[in-house]
Amino acid sequence: MACTSPVKAQSADLVLCDRLAADPSDPDKPADVKGAPDIAQPDIATAIKYCAIAARSSRRALYQLGRAYAANRQLPEAAAAWRKAADKGSTSAMVELGVLYGTGSGVTKDEAQARKLFERAGEAGNPRGVANLAALSGGAGTPSDPARARELLAKAAETNAEAQYQLGLMMANGTGGPKDDAGARNLFEKAAAQNHAGALERMGAFAQEGRGGPKDSSAAKAYYERAAALGDEDARQALKRLECPYAIKDKRGNLFTTLCF
């Protein structure tokens, strides 16, 4: 006589939860699960249903349940799911919960708590945790620690484009350590090779100015074009300035028109 195993039933729930709510950037996500940046609106209720069942035995499903709640604008419920997942070691849940604390969405705003969560995620190798830690401003009497953020970013930047970009920005600005244009350019180049829009825009600027390496107007334009195609507004503006580099101003110094070629 055939019977259904509870383990198989649970696995089926997790498969459906993964299919509808998996996060492409989640380190817990299996390689054969594609995931999606956003949960499709028609799938939210189904995702909540199956992820809630799968979450009984899977921290990944707990995190994904939080994503489904957040997509449904149920932020207190999302926070509760992410808190449980974070307690079980989900670095993605730590990051998302930290974002809620940092913005005061669904929970009482607490930048110190946000910083702790980002640091825990960063120490475990999650590049989004490190990037958010670097971006978090000081508040509530707790100053940010750019040197610590830079140290954590250096670890994540070995493999992750976003971490390479964020660390490049810190090195270019001399934040949290010595200013190093050549090092920043090298990191931007690595991230640009992975089609990171911000890094492509920065490579355009560095190539245009000859900062941290050779000056190359043709390469700058090519980088700007690639970044603009990915939606980077700074790159679009940079392309306009390349096309119309001469500004004509009135007596008060206000822009009157530009000359293009």
Disulfide bonds with the S-S distance in Angstrom:
Cys17-Cys51 2.02
Cys244-Cys260 1.83
